[in-house]
Amino acid sequence: MTELTNEALRLPPMERLKLIEEVWDSLAADPAAFPATSQELEELERRRKRYVSNPDSLIDWQEMKARLFRRRDDAH
């Protein structure tokens, strides 16, 4: 591990979380630094076309989460 990592790991949990948020925000502030690959762009276009052709086929996050929890509960 680097000295910087060791130093960060010595911080209390809430300060480490704040550091993570600040680093993440700094990365998100410059999306051009992480350009999408051609495969990612193709997948986004495939999904966009699917949505345009049948918007009712998609479900929101709350419904997906509920389905996943039901599946998990049924498996036990």
C-alpha positions in Angstrom: 0.0 0.0 0.0 1.1 3.5 -0.6 1.8 6.0 2.2 -1.3 7.9 1.1 -3.5 4.8 1.4 -2.1 4.0 4.8 -2.7 7.5 6.0 -6.3 7.4 4.7 -7.0 4.1 6.4 -6.0 5.6 9.8 -8.8 8.1 9.5 -12.0 7.4 11.5 -14.8 5.8 9.4 -16.8 8.9 8.9 -13.8 10.8 7.7 -12.9 8.0 5.3 -16.4 8.1 3.9 -16.2 11.8 3.4 -12.9 11.4 1.6 -14.4 8.7 -0.7 -17.3 11.1 -1.5 -14.9 13.9 -2.3 -12.7 11.7 -4.5 -15.7 10.3 -6.3 -17.2 13.8 -6.8 -13.9 14.9 -8.3 -13.9 12.0 -10.8 -17.6 12.6 -11.7 -16.8 16.3 -12.3 -14.7 15.3 -15.4 -16.6 12.6 -17.3 -14.4 13.3 -20.3 -11.5 11.7 -18.4 -13.3 8.4 -18.7 -14.7 8.1 -22.2 -17.1 5.3 -23.0 -15.8 2.4 -25.1 -17.4 1.6 -28.4 -18.9 -1.5 -26.8 -20.5 0.6 -24.0 -21.9 3.1 -26.6 -23.3 0.2 -28.6 -25.0 -1.2 -25.5 -26.4 2.2 -24.7 -27.8 2.5 -28.2 -29.3 -1.0 -28.0 -31.0 -0.2 -24.8 -32.2 3.2 -26.1 -33.8 1.5 -29.1 -35.4 -1.1 -26.9 -36.9 1.6 -24.8 -38.1 3.6 -27.8 -39.8 0.6 -29.3 -41.4 -0.6 -26.1 -41.2 1.8 -23.1 -43.5 -0.3 -21.0 -41.0 -3.2 -21.1 -38.8 -1.4 -18.6 -39.3 -1.2 -14.9 -38.0 1.3 -12.4 -35.4 0.6 -9.7 -38.0 0.3 -6.9 -39.8 -2.5 -8.8 -36.5 -4.2 -9.7 -35.4 -4.1 -6.1 -38.7 -5.5 -4.9 -38.4 -8.4 -7.4 -34.9 -9.2 -6.3 -35.9 -9.3 -2.7 -38.9 -11.5 -3.4 -36.6 -13.9 -5.4 -34.1 -14.0 -2.5 -36.8 -14.7 0.0 -38.3 -17.4 -2.1 -34.9 -19.1 -2.4 -34.6 -19.5 1.4 
